[in-house]
Amino acid sequence: MASKQISVGVGIPMIIAGVILAFILAPIQADLKDTVEFVGSLIGILGVLIFIAGFFSRKITSIAS
């Protein structure tokens, strides 16, 4: 359950923040456009990776209790 919470709670906001940076804020910045696009794309890609990894992670049970 916690892995899906991480996917939804961390992955999706990172994807949204990356889209906002890359597509909305980058055209506004004339001199830093390439840097803002790169950072936005990087945040979005990391968000997608965290989103996908959250579905593949599983809860590990402890043997010694």
Buried (B, 14 or more C-beta within 10 A) or exposed (E): EEBEEBBEEBBBEBBEBBBBBBEEBBEEEEEEEEEBBBBBBBBBEBBBEBBEEBEEEEEEEEEEE
